[in-house]
Structure formats: C-alpha cells, structure tokens
Amino acid sequence: MSLVGLDVGTTGTKAVVVDSRGRILGESYREYPLYTPQPGWNELDPVEVWSAVRTVLGEAVSRAGAADPVRAIGISSQGEAGVALATDGGILARSQVSFDQRSTPQCERWAADFGAERTFEITGQPVHPMYTLPKLIWMRENEPGFAERLWKFLCFEEYVIYQLTGELAASWALASRTMAFDVRRKCWSKEILDAAGFSEAIFAAPLPSGTPVARVRPEVADELDLPSDTIVATAGHDQPCGALGAGIVRAGVAVDGTGTVECITPAFSEPVLNETMRRNSFCCYPHTVRDLYVTLAFCFAGGSLLRWFRDTLGAGEMAEARRTGRDVYDLIVGNATPGPVSVLALPHFAGAGTPYFDAGSKGAFVGLTLGTTRGDLIKALLDSVTFEMRVNLERLDVAGVRIDELRAIGGGAKSPTWLQLKADIFGKPVTALDVTEAPCLGAALCAGLAVGEYASATEAVAAAVRDGRRYEPSAGVRDRYTEKYEVYKALYPALQNLSPRL
C-alpha cells in the first residue's frame, strides 16, 4: 500500500507517493502563474491550479508504478486563499493569495467595528488582510453580483477534495486560517459570520485532520490511474502538515523550516489566546495532530536573503558552482566569516513578519567600515534571520509557549554551519531531519491515519520520519552572540520610522 501527499502552494503544487515507511516512490511538481493585475493584488486562477494538481497526481502515481497501489490521498495547502463557487458550479473570481493586500480597508473597518481583541479570542488569528474573511468582504463589496451568486467558498484543500470526490469537507487545521473559525469549539463561528454578513453554509463541514472523506470519483480514478477505492482524507494548512511531516507530535517541540521564508511552528497542548500572543501577531489554531495546537513565528526573508546575495553579489560563487558542480548556496555559506562579526543586518528585505507585522519595514546593514568583507556581509545575513527568530522564541516563551527543541527542515537544514549557528544563538538543540518534502509527507501521514495504516500520529512519525544529526549549543559561544543580539534588538525600533521615508 502507498499513500499520496499533495501540497498545493502559492506558486506551484507537488505530489509525492510514499510507502508506509515514508520512502518516496514517485513525485511530480508543476508551477502556475501568479497574476498581479494591480499593485498589491496577487491572484491565482483556480482552473490552472486544478489542472496542475491533476497533472502532478497522475505523474507521481505513474512514476511510483503499480507494485504498491495507492490507498489514500491527503492534501496540504496554502492558507487563506480559496475558490468562490457559484450555484451553477462556476468560479466567481480568481483566488486572492495570502499576501494580496486589497482588503486592508476592510480589515481596518472590522477591527474598529467588531474588535481585534474579540476576533483573536474566538478565531486565534490577528486581524489582517491575509485572511479569508476580509477577502470575502472585499469581493462582496467590489465584485458585482458576488453575494447573490455565491454558493460555496472553498480553501484550496477543500476545493481539491471537492474536485476529487464531489464531497465538501474542511480540516480544522485549514478552516482556522479563514478568520471565521472558532478554534476552541472547532466549528464555524456564528458570532463572526453574523457580524460579517455571511452564512456558515458557504463553507464546507469542518473535520479533524486524518478523517476519511470519500472515494475518488470513478472518472477521476480512471484519468489518474488510481485504484477505484482510493480514499481522500483531510490534512490541512501547509505549516501544520509540515510540522507533522517533521515529527512534531508533542508539546514543547517545534519545526524550523528555512525556505524562502523562515518559519518556526511549535506545538502545544492547550489553546494560548492571551494578549501577549495577540500583541505579537502570533496566531493559535489546531494542529494536524488531534488535541494539539500550533502557532507560526516567521521572517518573510529566510533563504531568500541568500538568493538576493547570490543574484547581487555572488557572481564568484555562481561561477565556481558552474565550474565544480557544487551547490551555490553551500559555497556562499562556506564563505561566511566565522563567529560573530561587527556588521549587523536587519532581514526585513520583504517587510517584517512576526512579531512586528510591519509590511513597510525595510532591510539594512549597520556597522559597515572600509574593512568590511563579503564574508562579513554573508555572516550578517545568516545572523540576522537567526536573531530575528530568537526575538520570536523569547516572546513566545513570555506568552506561555515553551520550546525546548527544534527540528530543522528546508534548504537551510542542509547547512551544518547554519544549523550550528541556530543552536548557538537559540541556546537550544537543533536536529536536522532526513525529510525533503515535509508538507507532502505530513499530508500522506494524515491519509494513512484515515485508512488505519497507523494507529496514531506518534506511530506514523515513528514509522516514517528519520532524524539526522543533532546540533547542541556550543559552550561559551552563545554569550558572544548574546552581546550582538542585544544590539540587534535595537535595530528595528531605531529604523522603524525611517523605512516609510525611503
């Protein structure tokens, strides 16, 4: 028996077929365009997304072969964005992705009228234009006939479930990203939806992750060469799916994912909805693991800072990579000056994530001299992201979210230099994982839970997730970085009022 994990992202979708031990049997990836019809608008075409999903599912299953037939499919997806369907099944509008900013006025009005505090108390989400509800309000106010024609609004996990099975189902771990879901009661919030002027009937029924929904429709099974009894299961938002795929099945442990964005996702056993969480823009919503919750702490510029360096200042490393076949990012990190350096960077090259949520904040280098080297700049970039995440870890600790250990995935998890740096700056052990596609693996594990392949999430992780090297904080080194960190914490407040003028 094999399982399929599908991850529907903002710029592309990937399907991975794994066996019950988590070993990859087949995979496929397709990109789709992101449309920007106006500044601040960022959209996907749901038809193009579904076409890519069909393609990658078919290719991954074909590459896996028929020796180990697929038994179930789980779907991980980007949060917040979704598909507005008319009563005739037609699509009413393109999908606004998370970083689409057009509903900012609707958010400001909502915070003033309904209240940011009450919204967070119910939904576990700070009021922000990334979420689904403000997007729906914007569409009702700006798309002619939208309210009259709207039948269902489905986030992408739900949309793919609907296309595969004809059934309507939502996972708690994705429904929470709408800003319309009661994260304590795990149901759509009547109070929120009444205030917004929508009925919960426009949404799919919410279910725990790892719940079987239905079999794949016969015509879809034929098209994708799937067994006729293939089950589609709920999985959830990509971050908690990735956390499950990284083995986060108990409180006190977090996954640290370094891709384009640096994101730490810790698990905890009770919802934490206090004012410290809200003031620092930390969300709180159900994990893909029953009876656990997660939050997200993130810096919009993670690995993208190294890409910026590669494209702007990394001609030498790119030439060496072409000549030797080595990874260009390994070369860049290898050229970083060892130890703390005199230069500090503010990593807000794409605005500030948590805890500031300041889209207008800009990046900076501070402390440059005529003696500053390229290696110093590289090290300042690596330090900056890690310092930024230490700010988040400390504020989470104050809020009551304790993190004792981090498990690293993504491109950054391939760098021993960066992982040791994280252990030294965080003062916590960091374990590299032998997991290349954590959201897909997490979704596949949800599929396995739905069909009884695993008795629990803990059993699933024990079977399919393999640890790599563990990095411990170096004695004495943390103190040297802490001196720099105290200076780093003053950077954003010092530059905050300058960024809008640049």
N, C-alpha and C positions, 0 to 999 in steps of 0.2 A: 504494500500500500504506500502511496505517496501523497503528499499534501502540497497545495499551491498557496503561496503568499503573494498577493498582488499589492503594490504600493502605487497609488495614484497621486503623483506630485504636482507641483505648480508648473514645471517646465517639461515634465515627461512622466512616463509610467513604466514600471518594471514588474515582471512576473518571474518568480523563482519556484521551481519544483524541487522539493526536498523529500528525503525519506524520513522515517520516524526518528533517526539519529541526527537530523539536521544537515545531512550531507547533500550538497547541491547536485541534482540530476540534470537539470536543464534550466535555462534562463533566457530572457529576452528583454530589450529595452527600446522604447521609441520616444522621441521628443515630439512636442507640438508647439505651435507658435503662441506667444503671449502678445495680445493686442493692446495698444496704448492709443486709443482714438483721441484723447485729450490729455494734457498734463495732469498727473495724479490719478488717471484712470488706468487700470490694468485688468484685462479680461481674458478668459478662455472661452473657446467655442465648445460646448458640450458634445456636439456631434463629432468633432475632431478628437476629443478625449475618448469617447466611446469607441471610435474606430481604432485608436491606438491600443486601447485595452483589449479589444478582440484580437488584434494582431499579435500582441505580446503573449497573450494566453495561448493562442494557437501555436506560436513558435516555441514557447517554453515546453509545452506538452509534447510537441513533435520531437524536440531535441532530447527530452527525457526518455523517449522510447516507450514501448508498450509493455516492457517486462515488469514494471511496477506501476500498475494503473492508479490514476488519481482517484482519491476517495472524497476529498473535500477541498474547498477554496475559502480562504479568509482574505478580507480586504482592509488594508491600511490606506488612509487617505489624508491629504492636506486638510487642514481645518477651515471652518468658516465659509469657504466658497461652496456654491451649490447650484442646483438647476431648478429654475421655476418652470413648472409644467402647467399647461392649460388643460381645461376639462376634456379637450379632444386629443390630449397627449402631446400636443405641440410644445416647443420650447419658446418661452415668452421673451427671453433676453439672454445675452451672453452672461457668463459667470464672473462676478467680481471676486478677484482673489484677495488674500489676506491683506496685502499692502496697498490695495486700492483705497484712496483717501477721500473719495467724493462724499461719503456720508458723515464727514466731520461736523457739519452744521446740525445734522440730526442727532449726533451724539451730544453736542453741547446743549441742545434743547432737552434731550432726555435726562441728562444729568441735573439740569435745573428743575425740571418738572417732576420727575419720578424720584431722582436722588441717586447719586453714585454709591452711597453707603448701603441703601436698601438693595440696589441691584447686586452688589457684591455679596451681601448677606444671603441672598436667595441663590444666585447663579454661580458664585465663586469666580466671577470674571470682572475685572475693572472695565468701566465704560470706555469703549474705544471703537473707532471706525473699522477695525479689522473684523469685528464680529458680525454674525449673520443678521441679527435683528435690525441694526441700523441700516444695513444694506437693503433689507426688505422695505423698511420705511421709506428709504430714498426711492426705490423702484415704484412704490405706490404713489409717491408724490410727483414723479418725473416721467414714468412710462405710461402713456395714455392707455386706459382700459385695463391696466395691470390687475387691480384689485378685483374687478368683475370677472376676469378670465382665469385668475389663479386657482388651480386645483390642489397642487402639492408643491412644496419646496423641499428638495432632497439634497443634502450634502453628498459629496461625491461617492462616499462608501455606499450610501443608501441608493444613489442613482445607479451604481453598478449592480448592486443586489437586485434592484428592480428590473434592470435590463437582462440580467442573467436568469431570473426566476419568475418575474411578473409579480412578486410579492413586495410588500412595503415593510421595512424593518430598519431600525436605527440602533446603534450601540450607545450605551451610556457614555462611553469614552469619546464619542464624537458629537453626540447631541449636546453635550455640555459646552461645546465651542460656539453655539448659536447665541449665547447670552439670553436664552429663553427657557433654560432647563433648571429645575430645582435640584441642586446637587446633593442635598440631604435626603429628600424624599425620592429622588431618582425618577422624576416624572416631569412632563412639561408644566411650567409654572402658569397657572391661571391668572395670578395677580400680574405677572409681567405681560402676558399676552393680552389681557383685558386692557391694560394701560396702553399697549401698542396698537390695539385695534385689530388683532388677528385671532383666529381660532386655532386651537391645537390640532384641529382636523387637517390643517395644511401640512402637518409633519407626519412622519412615519412613527409607528409604535416603538418606544424605546425598550431595549433588551440588554442584558449583560453581555459583555464580550464572551465569545466562545459558545454562543447559542446557535443551534441549527435553525435555519430559516426555511429552506425548501430545496428541492432538487432543481438542478439546472433545467431550463425548458428544453424539450426534445430537439427543437430546431437548432438551438444554440449548442447543445451537446454534439449534434451531428457536424455542425460547422467547425467546431474546435477539436473534434475527435476526442471528446471526453466520454467516459462511461455514462450511461443513461441515469445511473443512480448517484451521480456526483452531488454532494451536499454543498450548499453555500452557507457560510456562517458569519455571524457578526464578529468584527475585530475592533477597529476604532481609529482614532486620530493617530497620525504617524508617530508622534512623540511617545505616547504610552505604548504603542505597538513596538517601537524601537527599544523601549525600556524592557519590555518582556523578552524581546529577542536578545537583549544583553544580560538577561538573568536577574532582573530586578523584581524579586518576588517577596521581599520583606522590607519592613520599615528600617530606616537608617542607612540605606544604600541608594546610590544614585548612579545613573549613566551619564557620562560626559561625552557628548558627541561633537567632534570637531570636523565639520564640513565647511560649506560656505559660511554658515552661521555656527557659532559656538553655543551649545545648549546643554545645560545640566538639568536632568529630570530626576528628582528624588521621589521615593515612595514613603508614605506614612499611613498610619492605621486609622486615624480619625480626621474628619474634615477640619482644616485650620482656616478659619474665616475671620480672623481678628483684624484690627485696624492697622497693625504693623504690616500685615500681608497686603492690605489694600493700598496703603500709602506707598509701598514699594513696588506696586504694579504686579505682584505675584498672584497668579490665578490659583484655583484649587478645584479639582474635578476628579471623577472616578478614573482609576487605573483600568487597564485591561485585565488585571488580576482582581477577582472578587474581594470585596472588603478592604481594599487599599485605595488610596488617593495619590494624586501626583500634583506637582506644580512645575512651572517652567521658569528657569533663570537663563537669560540668553544675552549674547552680544551679537548684533547683526553682522559684524565683521569678525570672522574667525579665520578659517583658511583663506578667505578672500583677501586678507591682508598680504599673505604670501603671493597670491596671484597678482595683486597690484604691484608688489615689489618685482616679481618676475617680468611683468609687462613694461614696467617703468625703468627699473634699474638693474634688471637681471640678465642683460644680454650675454654677459660672460658665462653665467651658469647655463643659459639656454644653449650656447654654442658647445659647452662641454658635454651637456646632456646628449646633443645630437652626435657628438664625436664618440662618446663612450657608451651610450645606451642607458646610462643611469637616470634615475628619476630626478627631474629638475628641482623638485621641492626638497629632496634629500640633500642635494648639493647646496641649496640656499641655506637650509637649516645648519648644515655642516660648516658653513662659513660664518655662522654667528659667533661673536666674541664670547668666550666662556665667562660664566659668573655674572654678577650684577655689573651694569655699565652706567656711565654718568648721564646718558641720554634716557629720557622717558618719552613714551608716546601715549597719546590718547586715542584709543582704537575706534573712534566714532566716525569712521570713513563712510558709513551708511546710516548715520544717526545713532542714537543711543537706545539700546533695549532696556531690559530691567537693570537696576531698579528705577531708572530715571524716565523712561518712555519719552524721550525728547527727540522728535524726528528732525529738529533743526540743528542739533549738536553736530559739530564737525571735528574731524581728526586733527591731530597736531603732533609735532615733535618739539620737545623742550629740552634745553641744555646742550644745544649744538655748539661746538667750537671748531676752530681750524684743525684740531687734532681728531675730530670725529671720523670714524671709518665706516665703510659699508657694513662691516661686521657688527659695529655698534648699532647701526640702524636696524639690521635684521633682529638682533637681540632685543632691542627696544620694542619691536613689534610683537615678538613672542612673549616678552614680559607683560606687555600692555594687556593683551587678551587674558592672560592668566591673572594679573592683578584685578582686572575688571570682574572676573568670576569669583575672586576671593571676596570682593565687596559684596557680591550676591550671596555667597555662602555665609558670611558673617551676619547679614541682615536676615537671612532665612533662620539662622540659629536664634536670633533675638525673637523672631516671630513664633518660634517653637518647633521648627522643622530641623531636626538634628540629622546631620550627615556624617557618618563615621568612615565611609569607604566609597571610592569612586571606581566605576568600571568604564574603560575608555573604548570608544568605537569611532569609526570615521577615518578620514585621511590622517588626522593628527595622531591617531593611535598607532600609526606605523613608525613614528619617530621616537626612538628611545630618549633623545635629547629633550624633546618637548614633554614627554611623559615624566621624566625625572624632574624637570623644571616645575611641572604641576604639583608633584608630590612635595617638593621643597617649599613652594610658595603657599600651597594649601595647608601643609602640615598634616596631610592625610595620605594613607596608602592609595595608590592608583594601579589598577590591574588592567593590562591590555587583554583584549578578547580576540579570539580567532573567529570573528564574525564579520563578514563583509557586507551583508545586507540585513541589518538588524530589524528595520520595519517589516520587510518581507518575511523574515524568519518569525517575528512575533505574530504576524497575521497567520502564517502557516501553523504555528502552535495553537492559536485560537481555533483554527479549523480542526486540528487534531483533538482538542478538548471537546469540540462539538460532536464528534463522531465516536468518542470514547477511546481514542488511541492512547490518551493519557488520563489518569485519574484526577490529576490536579496540575495547576500551573507549576508547582515545585517539581513534580515528577517530569513534566515536559522540559523544563530548563535543565534538569539533571541529565536528561537523555540527549539534548540537542545543543546545549551551549557549552563551549570549551574555553577555559581560561588560558591566558598566555602568561607572560612574565609579570611579576608584581614589583612595583617600584615603591620603596619606602623613603620617607623624608630623610635627608642627609643631616647628620648631627652637625650643628653649628651653622649650616648653610642658610636655614630658614631665618636666623637672626639677621644675617646680612641682607636678605631680600626684604625682611620686615622694615628695615630702615628706609629702603627705597619705596616700599609700599605706603608708608606714612606720608611721603611726599606725593606719591601718585594720587592718593585720596583727595588731595587739594587741587588737582588739575581741573577736573570738571567744574567745581564751583568757581574757580578763578577764570575759566574761559567761557562759562555759560552765557554771559551777557554779550560776549564778543561775537559768538558764532552767527547770530542773526544779522550782524552788520558786515559779514564777509561775503 
